[in-house]
Amino acid sequence: MVSSKVLFLFGLLALSALALKPAFAKDNEENPGLVMNFYRDSCPQAEDIIREQSCDASLLLDSTRRELSEKETDRSFGLRNFRYLDTIKEAVERECPEVVSCADILVLSARDGIVSLGGPYIPLKTGRRDGRRSRASILEQYLPDHNESISVVLDRFAAMGIDTPGLVALLGAHSVGRTHCVKLVHRLYPEVDPELNPDHVEHMLHKCPDPIPDPKAVQYVRNDRGTPMKLDNNYYRNILDNKGLLIVDHQLATDPRTKPYVKKMAKSEDYWSKEFARAITILSENNPLTGTKGEIRKQCTVANKLH
């Protein structure tokens, strides 16, 4: 289903936004936290509805007059099609009003999107509740930007429990989707980055002819020209061939801490798949709101008090 595919990268990034704090609090007996099939009794059709239609979900909230939201910060540039989550939420609400959180819808959509793109099925726990605030400053503090050094990227994800092979596997999500020219022209202008594969530069210049691209224009380069809509290990072969679009892609393939894992994942899709599933699981379970914390939003883009 096309909408599920479109949702995948958005869902994956939102899983990162779910883990904004490195702390991992233990749940007490009254609050079981995240569990498999949390909605088995309260809304048994929930997962089927989400699958067919296809983090505390703070990434979904709109900005308020006082605070810029996460989805409207520069770091979230390129995230689109939030309306698909609204469509899924409406369908779930018709069946089970005020039961299923937007955060869980986001996580399950990401899980199903991974499968629709040819990736592994990853059993993920549910039982999250939704946050009431979305602050761009928090996103900037905990999530690395594409221009950050590989050391910063490794440190930020390590704080969320993701080790080096897990981080390398997660960046394999760059195998699908596309990168807007805004995010890569610094590698083309005023001079071409000499680290880029010359055979790939011609294509990049064709797709990004302007040194200062219009952020609203449809100007982008596909992350993987070979299998652009398949989640596989081709990304690692590309970056070893100096065809990575972003600085972090290049550093991943050249830094001595990450290169051995890049080479191993380039050779073995099974190895990449296992590490990817492990990292997604850890990321999805890092510091969620559960029990009586937060709320179950009626509408994913607005906290209930503003609804």
C-alpha positions as CSV (number, residue, x, y, z in Angstrom):
1,M,0.0,0.0,0.0
2,V,1.5,3.3,-1.1
3,S,0.6,5.2,2.1
4,S,2.3,2.7,4.2
5,K,5.5,3.1,2.2
6,V,5.4,6.8,2.4
7,L,4.9,6.5,6.2
8,F,8.0,4.4,6.8
9,L,10.8,7.0,7.0
10,F,8.5,9.3,8.8
11,G,7.6,6.6,11.3
12,L,11.2,5.6,11.7
13,L,12.3,9.2,12.5
14,A,9.4,9.6,14.9
15,L,10.7,6.5,16.7
16,S,13.8,8.5,17.3
17,A,11.8,11.4,18.6
18,L,10.1,9.0,21.0
19,A,13.4,8.4,22.7
20,L,14.2,12.0,23.5
21,K,15.6,11.3,27.0
22,P,18.3,8.7,27.7
23,A,16.9,7.7,31.0
24,F,15.0,4.5,31.2
25,A,12.6,4.3,34.1
26,K,11.4,1.0,35.4
27,D,7.6,0.4,35.6
28,N,6.0,-0.6,38.8
29,E,3.5,-3.4,39.2
30,E,0.5,-1.2,38.7
31,N,2.0,0.0,35.4
32,P,3.1,-2.9,33.2
33,G,4.7,-0.5,30.7
34,L,5.0,-1.7,27.1
35,V,3.7,-5.2,26.3
36,M,3.0,-7.3,23.3
37,N,-0.5,-6.9,22.0
38,F,-1.5,-4.3,24.6
39,Y,-4.9,-3.7,22.9
40,R,-5.9,-7.3,22.8
41,D,-8.9,-6.7,25.0
42,S,-9.5,-3.0,24.8
43,C,-9.4,-2.7,21.0
44,P,-8.6,-6.1,19.4
45,Q,-9.0,-4.7,15.8
46,A,-6.5,-1.9,16.3
47,E,-3.5,-3.5,14.7
48,D,-5.5,-4.8,11.7
49,I,-7.0,-1.3,11.2
50,I,-3.6,0.3,11.2
51,R,-2.2,-2.2,8.9
52,E,-5.1,-1.9,6.4
53,Q,-4.9,1.9,6.5
54,S,-1.4,2.0,5.9
55,C,7.7,7.8,20.8
56,D,5.1,9.8,22.5
57,A,4.2,11.0,19.1
58,S,5.2,14.6,20.0
59,L,6.5,14.8,16.4
60,L,2.9,15.0,15.3
61,L,1.9,18.0,17.3
62,D,1.5,21.4,15.6
63,S,3.2,24.5,16.9
64,T,1.4,26.6,19.4
65,R,1.6,30.4,19.9
66,R,4.3,29.9,22.5
67,E,6.3,26.9,21.2
68,L,7.7,25.8,17.9
69,S,6.9,22.1,17.5
70,E,9.3,19.3,16.6
71,K,7.9,18.7,13.1
72,E,8.3,22.4,12.1
73,T,12.0,22.7,13.1
74,D,14.7,22.7,10.4
75,R,15.9,19.3,11.6
76,S,12.6,17.8,10.6
77,F,12.7,19.3,7.2
78,G,11.4,16.9,4.6
79,L,8.9,15.1,6.8
80,R,5.6,15.1,5.0
81,N,2.2,13.3,4.6
82,F,1.3,13.7,8.3
83,R,-2.3,13.5,7.0
84,Y,-1.9,9.7,6.7
85,L,-1.6,9.4,10.4
86,D,-4.8,11.5,10.8
87,T,-6.6,9.1,8.5
88,I,-5.5,6.0,10.5
89,K,-6.3,7.7,13.8
90,E,-9.8,8.5,12.5
91,A,-10.4,4.9,11.5
92,V,-9.2,3.6,14.9
93,E,-11.3,6.2,16.8
94,R,-14.4,5.0,15.0
95,E,-13.8,1.5,16.3
96,C,-12.4,2.3,19.7
97,P,-12.7,5.9,20.8
98,E,-9.9,7.3,23.0
99,V,-8.2,3.9,23.5
100,V,-5.3,3.7,21.0
101,S,-2.5,6.4,21.3
102,C,-1.1,8.3,18.4
103,A,2.4,7.1,19.6
104,D,1.4,3.5,19.1
105,I,-0.2,4.2,15.8
106,L,3.1,5.7,14.7
107,V,5.2,2.8,15.9
108,L,2.9,0.2,14.3
109,S,2.8,2.1,11.1
110,A,6.6,2.1,11.0
111,R,6.6,-1.6,11.7
112,D,4.2,-2.3,8.8
113,G,6.0,0.2,6.5
114,I,9.3,-1.6,7.0
115,V,7.6,-4.9,5.9
116,S,5.9,-3.2,2.9
117,L,9.4,-2.1,1.7
118,G,10.8,-5.5,1.9
119,G,12.4,-5.2,5.3
120,P,12.0,-7.6,8.3
121,Y,8.9,-7.9,10.4
122,I,9.8,-6.6,13.8
123,P,7.5,-7.5,16.8
124,L,7.0,-4.3,18.7
125,K,5.4,-3.7,22.1
126,T,2.5,-1.3,22.6
127,G,1.0,0.6,25.5
128,R,2.4,4.0,24.9
129,R,0.6,7.2,25.7
130,D,0.8,10.6,24.0
131,G,2.8,13.6,25.2
132,R,1.1,16.9,25.7
133,R,3.9,19.1,24.4
134,S,6.2,19.2,21.5
135,R,9.4,21.3,21.8
136,A,11.8,21.9,18.9
137,S,14.6,22.6,21.4
138,I,14.4,19.0,22.8
139,L,14.7,17.6,19.3
140,E,17.8,19.7,18.6
141,Q,19.3,18.6,21.9
142,Y,18.9,14.8,21.5
143,L,18.8,14.0,17.8
144,P,21.9,14.5,15.6
145,D,21.6,16.5,12.3
146,H,22.9,15.1,9.0
147,N,25.9,17.4,9.1
148,E,27.0,16.3,12.6
149,S,30.3,14.4,12.9
150,I,30.1,10.7,13.2
151,S,31.3,11.0,16.8
152,V,28.3,13.1,17.7
153,V,26.0,10.7,16.0
154,L,27.4,7.7,17.8
155,D,27.3,9.5,21.2
156,R,23.7,10.7,20.7
157,F,22.4,7.2,19.9
158,A,24.6,5.5,22.5
159,A,22.7,7.7,25.1
160,M,19.5,6.0,23.9
161,G,21.0,2.5,24.2
162,I,22.0,2.0,20.6
163,D,25.5,0.6,20.1
164,T,27.8,1.1,17.0
165,P,26.4,-1.9,14.9
166,G,22.9,-0.8,15.8
167,L,23.5,2.8,14.6
168,V,25.1,1.5,11.4
169,A,22.1,-0.7,10.8
170,L,19.6,2.1,11.5
171,L,21.2,4.4,8.9
172,G,20.5,1.6,6.4
173,A,17.0,3.3,6.3
174,H,18.7,5.7,3.9
175,S,18.3,2.9,1.4
176,V,14.8,4.2,0.6
177,G,13.4,7.6,0.0
178,R,15.1,10.7,-1.2
179,T,17.1,13.7,0.0
180,H,16.1,17.2,-0.8
181,C,18.8,19.3,-2.5
182,V,18.7,21.8,0.4
183,K,20.5,19.1,2.5
184,L,23.2,18.2,0.1
185,V,24.1,21.3,-2.1
186,H,27.0,22.1,0.3
187,R,28.7,19.0,-1.2
188,L,28.3,20.4,-4.7
189,Y,28.7,24.1,-4.5
190,P,30.9,26.2,-4.8
191,E,33.1,23.2,-5.4
192,V,32.3,19.5,-5.6
193,D,33.3,17.5,-2.6
194,P,36.3,15.5,-3.9
195,E,35.2,12.5,-1.8
196,L,32.1,12.0,-4.0
197,N,32.2,9.4,-6.7
198,P,32.6,11.3,-10.0
199,D,30.1,9.1,-11.8
200,H,27.5,10.0,-9.2
201,V,28.3,13.7,-9.2
202,E,26.9,14.3,-12.7
203,H,23.5,12.9,-11.6
204,M,23.5,15.0,-8.4
205,L,24.3,18.2,-10.3
206,H,21.5,17.4,-12.8
207,K,19.0,16.9,-9.9
208,C,20.3,19.9,-7.9
209,P,21.2,22.6,-10.5
210,D,20.9,25.5,-8.0
211,P,23.4,26.3,-5.3
212,I,20.6,27.8,-3.3
213,P,17.6,25.6,-3.9
214,D,14.1,26.6,-3.2
215,P,13.1,24.5,-0.1
216,K,9.5,24.3,-1.5
217,A,10.6,23.1,-4.9
218,V,10.5,19.4,-5.9
219,Q,14.3,19.1,-6.1
220,Y,15.8,15.9,-4.7
221,V,18.1,13.0,-5.3
222,R,17.0,9.4,-4.6
223,N,19.1,7.9,-1.8
224,D,19.6,4.6,-3.7
225,R,19.1,4.7,-7.5
226,G,19.5,0.9,-7.7
227,T,16.6,-0.2,-5.4
228,P,15.0,3.2,-4.5
229,M,11.9,1.7,-2.9
230,K,13.4,-1.4,-1.3
231,L,14.7,-1.5,2.2
232,D,17.9,-3.6,1.8
233,N,21.6,-3.5,2.3
234,N,22.4,-1.8,-1.1
235,Y,22.9,1.4,0.9
236,Y,26.2,0.0,2.3
237,R,27.6,-0.9,-1.1
238,N,26.7,2.6,-2.3
239,I,28.5,4.4,0.5
240,L,31.6,2.2,0.2
241,D,31.6,3.3,-3.4
242,N,31.4,7.0,-2.3
243,K,27.9,7.4,-3.4
244,G,26.4,8.5,-0.1
245,L,24.5,11.8,-0.4
246,L,25.0,13.1,3.2
247,I,28.2,13.8,5.1
248,V,27.1,11.2,7.7
249,D,26.8,8.6,5.0
250,H,30.4,9.2,3.9
251,Q,31.7,9.2,7.4
252,L,29.9,6.0,8.2
253,A,31.9,4.2,5.4
254,T,35.2,5.7,6.3
255,D,35.4,6.0,10.1
256,P,37.4,3.1,11.6
257,R,34.7,2.6,14.3
258,T,31.9,2.1,11.8
259,K,33.5,0.9,8.6
260,P,33.9,-2.8,9.7
261,Y,30.2,-3.0,10.3
262,V,29.4,-1.2,7.0
263,K,31.5,-3.8,5.1
264,K,29.9,-6.7,7.0
265,M,26.4,-5.4,6.3
266,A,27.2,-4.8,2.6
267,K,28.1,-8.5,2.4
268,S,25.3,-9.9,4.5
269,E,21.7,-8.7,4.3
270,D,20.8,-11.2,7.0
271,Y,23.3,-9.6,9.4
272,W,22.0,-6.1,8.6
273,S,18.4,-7.3,9.0
274,K,19.0,-8.7,12.5
275,E,20.9,-5.7,13.7
276,F,18.3,-3.3,12.2
277,A,15.5,-5.2,14.0
278,R,17.4,-5.2,17.3
279,A,18.1,-1.4,17.1
280,I,14.5,-0.5,16.1
281,T,13.3,-2.5,19.1
282,I,15.6,-0.8,21.5
283,L,14.7,2.6,20.1
284,S,11.0,2.0,20.3
285,E,11.2,1.0,24.0
286,N,13.3,3.9,25.2
287,N,11.6,6.1,27.8
288,P,8.0,5.9,26.5
289,L,5.0,7.4,28.4
290,T,2.9,4.6,29.8
291,G,0.3,3.9,32.6
292,T,-1.3,7.2,33.6
293,K,1.3,9.5,32.2
294,G,0.4,11.7,29.2
295,E,-2.9,11.2,27.4
296,I,-4.6,9.4,24.6
297,R,-5.1,12.2,22.0
298,K,-8.4,12.5,20.2
299,Q,-6.6,14.1,17.3
300,C,-2.9,13.4,16.7
301,T,-1.9,17.0,15.8
302,V,-3.5,18.6,18.9
303,A,-3.2,17.9,22.6
304,N,-6.6,17.2,24.2
305,K,-6.6,20.4,26.2
306,L,-6.5,22.4,22.9
307,H,-8.9,20.1,21.1
